[in-house]
Amino acid sequence: MANGSDRPSISIAAMNERVPLAAAFLKGLASPQRLKILCVLVEGEAHVGALIAATGISPSSMSQHLGKLKEEGIVEVRRDHRTLHYRIGHPATLAVMQLLSDHFCKDRS
């Protein structure tokens, strides 16, 4: 095991507490539309218009997905007058999306 013994380095109690949190986190990412948004945001902050242009998601659907991502703590928003700018705000999301971006988001041609 990770600590060199026959016992796992994480306790059953810790797994019972953390695994549901990880499952909920992954469920929040497990939407093609949200993954498109996050593929753009992994490159850096973007305003709603840029996200719509980059993903092809309709404005009403974009609003719903951004609201859900914000509610789940996955993205953060910054207001500049009337413009909302979004960025990945959750460190685990950024780490996961950097990996996914390398394999699924970037143009490989």
Helices and strands as residue ranges (DSSP letters): H 12-29, H 32-41, E 46-47, H 48-55, H 59-71, E 75-80, E 83-88, H 91-100, I 101-105
